[in-house]
Amino acid sequence: MTPRKFIKPAAAAAAFAAIVVAGIVSNSPRVRAQNDVDEGDSRIQQGLAIAPVHLNLDGKNLALVGLGSYIVNATVPCNECHGAGPAITQFAPGGNPYFGQPKMINQTTYLGGGRDFGPVLPGSPHIISRNLTPDKTGLPEGGRTFAEFVQIMRTGVDLDNLHPPCLPGAVNFTGCIPAPFRGDLLQTMPWPGLKDLTDHDLRAIYEYLSAVPCVAGPAKPSDLPPPLQYAFPVLHNDCF
């Protein structure tokens, strides 16, 4: 089995330049580039440089990973909503830029989901951000295919059916989403700044998310406080 390849964010831009000069990108079956990717795009190099975690580049398209990182980390910072745990855990100790500190992302919670947005109405389930990291299959968002990922990003559909619509006349909203809200949607998705991206940009985001480290979910629902227990099926993420 081929060992996984990891790259440190600080050296990512230099590594990309070296690969291009050596001609490896176009010839290697493990780290490949496609003809429709502009390897000279400055966003690619910037994205590789600002990735806050070690990236698994084994079998990945390096140019797409870099572009995806630029979109995820610089254009529409996904970790602000999808960082695991409360907002205060988004940054590592001493790395909160809102306190005038040099920004350092908390790598242990990066894109791991679990941010509580509260209920849409009193008594209804809390809306919890999903885990975007890859599971043991290597596919992001807990094993979603690219086609499913595009569907979610374009329409906001909840493929997990985690919070189904309440039955007509329901007065108890526990576990369901009441009208006029649509229970088949993720409520906060599709995010306006992402739904109109090109298919190429969505592919770049997907490629980047497949390269970030897995953030494992809890072992069982009872390990979480009650609002988060509703989101257990999508927060739980097997890394191995």
MIDOMI-643920 format. One record per residue (C-alpha): residue in one letter; chain; x, y, z. Coordinates in nm, 3 decimals. Last residue first. Example, Ala and Ser with C-alpha at 12.3 -4.5 7.8 and 13.67 -1.06 7.14 Angstrom:
! residues 2
{"S" "A" {1.367 -0.106 0.714}}
{"A" "A" {1.230 -0.450 0.780}}
END
This chain:
! residues 240
{"F" "A" {-1.009 0.447 1.014}}
{"C" "A" {-1.147 0.799 1.045}}
{"D" "A" {-1.502 0.707 1.139}}
{"N" "A" {-1.714 1.022 1.155}}
{"H" "A" {-2.006 1.075 1.392}}
{"L" "A" {-2.128 1.429 1.342}}
{"V" "A" {-2.370 1.324 1.070}}
{"P" "A" {-2.561 1.055 1.260}}
{"F" "A" {-2.514 1.242 1.592}}
{"A" "A" {-2.699 1.557 1.488}}
{"Y" "A" {-2.993 1.507 1.724}}
{"Q" "A" {-2.749 1.439 2.007}}
{"L" "A" {-2.608 1.787 1.956}}
{"P" "A" {-2.908 1.955 2.114}}
{"P" "A" {-2.902 1.712 2.411}}
{"P" "A" {-2.534 1.751 2.517}}
{"L" "A" {-2.301 1.498 2.352}}
{"D" "A" {-2.141 1.176 2.482}}
{"S" "A" {-2.491 1.028 2.499}}
{"P" "A" {-2.493 1.012 2.120}}
{"K" "A" {-2.215 0.748 2.106}}
{"A" "A" {-1.846 0.734 2.012}}
{"P" "A" {-1.830 1.103 1.931}}
{"G" "A" {-1.717 1.223 1.588}}
{"A" "A" {-1.370 1.195 1.438}}
{"V" "A" {-1.206 1.485 1.259}}
{"C" "A" {-1.046 1.351 0.941}}
{"P" "A" {-0.745 1.542 0.813}}
{"V" "A" {-0.784 1.766 0.506}}
{"A" "A" {-0.723 1.629 0.155}}
{"S" "A" {-1.080 1.526 0.066}}
{"L" "A" {-1.196 1.873 0.164}}
{"Y" "A" {-0.950 2.019 -0.087}}
{"E" "A" {-1.078 1.800 -0.372}}
{"Y" "A" {-1.439 1.890 -0.288}}
{"I" "A" {-1.357 2.262 -0.283}}
{"A" "A" {-1.181 2.230 -0.619}}
{"R" "A" {-1.476 2.037 -0.765}}
{"L" "A" {-1.704 2.314 -0.644}}
{"D" "A" {-1.481 2.565 -0.822}}
{"H" "A" {-1.499 2.365 -1.145}}
{"D" "A" {-1.877 2.328 -1.117}}
{"T" "A" {-1.894 2.707 -1.105}}
{"L" "A" {-1.992 2.882 -0.784}}
{"D" "A" {-2.352 3.002 -0.756}}
{"K" "A" {-2.440 2.814 -0.436}}
{"L" "A" {-2.129 2.931 -0.250}}
{"G" "A" {-2.176 3.292 -0.143}}
{"P" "A" {-2.547 3.248 -0.080}}
{"W" "A" {-2.499 2.946 0.151}}
{"P" "A" {-2.725 2.666 0.034}}
{"M" "A" {-2.766 2.600 0.318}}
{"T" "A" {-2.846 2.746 0.659}}
{"Q" "A" {-3.179 2.560 0.687}}
{"L" "A" {-3.029 2.221 0.589}}
{"L" "A" {-3.331 2.145 0.371}}
{"D" "A" {-3.587 1.864 0.374}}
{"G" "A" {-3.751 2.009 0.685}}
{"R" "A" {-3.871 2.314 0.498}}
{"F" "A" {-3.965 2.602 0.727}}
{"P" "A" {-4.322 2.732 0.701}}
{"A" "A" {-4.387 2.485 0.854}}
{"P" "A" {-4.238 2.286 1.143}}
{"I" "A" {-3.902 2.104 1.142}}
{"C" "A" {-3.900 1.766 1.317}}
{"G" "A" {-3.720 1.590 1.603}}
{"T" "A" {-3.912 1.758 1.884}}
{"F" "A" {-4.168 1.992 1.725}}
{"N" "A" {-4.466 1.900 1.945}}
{"V" "A" {-4.777 2.081 1.824}}
{"A" "A" {-4.821 1.892 1.498}}
{"G" "A" {-5.119 2.001 1.287}}
{"P" "A" {-4.970 1.879 0.962}}
{"L" "A" {-4.684 1.635 1.024}}
{"C" "A" {-4.349 1.794 1.104}}
{"P" "A" {-4.093 1.805 0.823}}
{"P" "A" {-3.795 1.573 0.868}}
{"H" "A" {-3.490 1.681 1.069}}
{"L" "A" {-3.202 1.444 0.995}}
{"N" "A" {-3.309 1.354 0.644}}
{"D" "A" {-2.943 1.262 0.587}}
{"L" "A" {-2.959 1.398 0.232}}
{"D" "A" {-3.051 1.740 0.369}}
{"V" "A" {-3.099 1.943 0.049}}
{"G" "A" {-2.926 2.282 0.041}}
{"T" "A" {-2.995 2.321 -0.330}}
{"R" "A" {-2.668 2.400 -0.509}}
{"M" "A" {-2.420 2.304 -0.237}}
{"I" "A" {-2.612 1.991 -0.140}}
{"Q" "A" {-2.652 1.876 -0.500}}
{"V" "A" {-2.285 1.947 -0.572}}
{"F" "A" {-2.182 1.736 -0.272}}
{"E" "A" {-2.410 1.452 -0.379}}
{"A" "A" {-2.250 1.448 -0.726}}
{"F" "A" {-1.903 1.465 -0.568}}
{"T" "A" {-1.980 1.159 -0.356}}
{"R" "A" {-2.041 1.201 0.016}}
{"G" "A" {-1.835 0.984 0.252}}
{"G" "A" {-1.846 1.168 0.586}}
{"E" "A" {-1.842 1.519 0.444}}
{"P" "A" {-1.538 1.440 0.233}}
{"L" "A" {-1.453 1.108 0.066}}
{"G" "A" {-1.146 0.921 0.193}}
{"T" "A" {-1.350 0.608 0.262}}
{"K" "A" {-1.241 0.623 0.628}}
{"D" "A" {-1.421 0.957 0.668}}
{"P" "A" {-1.336 1.285 0.500}}
{"T" "A" {-1.391 1.618 0.681}}
{"L" "A" {-1.702 1.830 0.631}}
{"N" "A" {-1.872 1.750 0.964}}
{"R" "A" {-2.212 1.915 0.960}}
{"S" "A" {-2.332 2.235 1.127}}
{"I" "A" {-2.604 2.183 1.386}}
{"I" "A" {-2.960 2.320 1.368}}
{"H" "A" {-3.126 2.269 1.705}}
{"P" "A" {-3.442 2.064 1.697}}
{"S" "A" {-3.779 2.240 1.741}}
{"G" "A" {-3.911 2.349 2.080}}
{"P" "A" {-3.882 2.721 2.020}}
{"L" "A" {-3.864 2.782 1.643}}
{"V" "A" {-3.574 2.750 1.397}}
{"P" "A" {-3.373 2.599 1.681}}
{"G" "A" {-3.015 2.698 1.774}}
{"F" "A" {-2.720 2.756 1.542}}
{"D" "A" {-2.502 2.499 1.723}}
{"R" "A" {-2.160 2.446 1.562}}
{"G" "A" {-2.093 2.072 1.555}}
{"G" "A" {-1.883 2.034 1.242}}
{"G" "A" {-1.530 1.897 1.210}}
{"L" "A" {-1.413 2.164 0.964}}
{"Y" "A" {-1.101 2.225 1.177}}
{"T" "A" {-1.159 2.102 1.533}}
{"T" "A" {-0.819 1.949 1.612}}
{"Q" "A" {-0.637 2.197 1.388}}
{"N" "A" {-0.735 2.500 1.595}}
{"I" "A" {-0.660 2.777 1.347}}
{"M" "A" {-0.378 3.015 1.433}}
{"K" "A" {-0.421 3.385 1.359}}
{"P" "A" {-0.153 3.609 1.507}}
{"Q" "A" {-0.308 3.771 1.816}}
{"G" "A" {-0.490 4.106 1.827}}
{"F" "A" {-0.775 3.961 2.035}}
{"Y" "A" {-0.996 3.921 1.729}}
{"P" "A" {-0.701 3.743 1.565}}
{"N" "A" {-0.733 3.451 1.811}}
{"G" "A" {-0.409 3.253 1.803}}
{"G" "A" {-0.296 3.248 2.166}}
{"P" "A" {-0.481 2.922 2.230}}
{"A" "A" {-0.580 2.773 1.893}}
{"F" "A" {-0.867 2.933 1.707}}
{"Q" "A" {-1.213 2.791 1.631}}
{"T" "A" {-1.257 2.680 1.992}}
{"I" "A" {-1.432 3.004 2.096}}
{"A" "A" {-1.699 2.941 1.832}}
{"P" "A" {-1.829 2.639 2.023}}
{"G" "A" {-1.749 2.287 1.901}}
{"A" "A" {-1.620 2.156 1.571}}
{"G" "A" {-1.541 2.425 1.313}}
{"H" "A" {-1.810 2.419 1.046}}
{"C" "A" {-1.950 2.770 1.078}}
{"E" "A" {-1.633 2.981 1.088}}
{"N" "A" {-1.451 2.687 0.931}}
{"C" "A" {-1.613 2.758 0.596}}
{"P" "A" {-1.423 3.084 0.543}}
{"V" "A" {-1.586 3.204 0.218}}
{"T" "A" {-1.307 3.357 0.007}}
{"A" "A" {-0.995 3.296 0.215}}
{"N" "A" {-1.010 2.952 0.378}}
{"V" "A" {-1.258 2.752 0.173}}
{"I" "A" {-1.204 2.934 -0.158}}
{"Y" "A" {-0.825 2.944 -0.131}}
{"S" "A" {-0.816 2.586 -0.006}}
{"G" "A" {-1.016 2.474 -0.306}}
{"L" "A" {-0.776 2.649 -0.542}}
{"G" "A" {-0.482 2.476 -0.378}}
{"V" "A" {-0.649 2.135 -0.378}}
{"L" "A" {-0.748 2.181 -0.742}}
{"A" "A" {-0.388 2.258 -0.838}}
{"L" "A" {-0.258 1.960 -0.641}}
{"N" "A" {-0.496 1.707 -0.799}}
{"K" "A" {-0.499 1.439 -0.532}}
{"G" "A" {-0.370 1.081 -0.546}}
{"D" "A" {-0.189 1.116 -0.214}}
{"L" "A" {-0.201 1.485 -0.127}}
{"N" "A" {-0.296 1.440 0.240}}
{"L" "A" {-0.282 1.796 0.369}}
{"H" "A" {-0.139 1.912 0.700}}
{"V" "A" {-0.366 2.177 0.846}}
{"P" "A" {-0.409 2.556 0.825}}
{"A" "A" {-0.402 2.577 0.443}}
{"I" "A" {-0.269 2.930 0.389}}
{"A" "A" {0.026 2.847 0.160}}
{"L" "A" {-0.164 2.596 -0.051}}
{"G" "A" {-0.441 2.847 -0.109}}
{"Q" "A" {-0.193 3.121 -0.198}}
{"Q" "A" {-0.028 2.896 -0.455}}
{"I" "A" {-0.361 2.806 -0.611}}
{"R" "A" {-0.494 3.161 -0.595}}
{"S" "A" {-0.194 3.281 -0.794}}
{"D" "A" {-0.323 3.092 -1.099}}
{"G" "A" {-0.012 2.966 -1.277}}
{"E" "A" {-0.130 2.603 -1.269}}
{"D" "A" {-0.434 2.699 -1.473}}
{"V" "A" {-0.649 2.388 -1.440}}
{"D" "A" {-0.843 2.268 -1.748}}
{"N" "A" {-0.557 2.047 -1.866}}
{"Q" "A" {-0.566 1.843 -1.548}}
{"A" "A" {-0.292 1.807 -1.291}}
{"R" "A" {-0.175 1.491 -1.115}}
{"V" "A" {-0.029 1.386 -0.785}}
{"R" "A" {-0.035 1.005 -0.773}}
{"P" "A" {-0.013 0.914 -1.143}}
{"S" "A" {0.287 1.148 -1.181}}
{"N" "A" {0.352 1.288 -1.528}}
{"S" "A" {0.188 1.632 -1.546}}
{"V" "A" {0.264 1.726 -1.187}}
{"I" "A" {0.618 1.591 -1.199}}
{"G" "A" {0.750 1.834 -1.454}}
{"A" "A" {1.038 1.934 -1.232}}
{"V" "A" {0.945 2.300 -1.252}}
{"V" "A" {0.582 2.225 -1.165}}
{"I" "A" {0.675 2.013 -0.866}}
{"A" "A" {0.915 2.275 -0.734}}
{"A" "A" {0.654 2.547 -0.756}}
{"F" "A" {0.400 2.335 -0.567}}
{"A" "A" {0.648 2.250 -0.294}}
{"A" "A" {0.734 2.616 -0.246}}
{"A" "A" {0.367 2.704 -0.207}}
{"A" "A" {0.304 2.419 0.039}}
{"A" "A" {0.600 2.478 0.268}}
{"A" "A" {0.417 2.670 0.538}}
{"P" "A" {0.108 2.451 0.504}}
{"K" "A" {0.299 2.129 0.578}}
{"I" "A" {0.254 1.850 0.324}}
{"F" "A" {0.147 1.491 0.375}}
{"K" "A" {0.184 1.195 0.144}}
{"R" "A" {0.017 0.869 0.236}}
{"P" "A" {0.223 0.555 0.208}}
{"T" "A" {0.144 0.337 -0.098}}
{"M" "A" {0.000 0.000 0.000}}
END
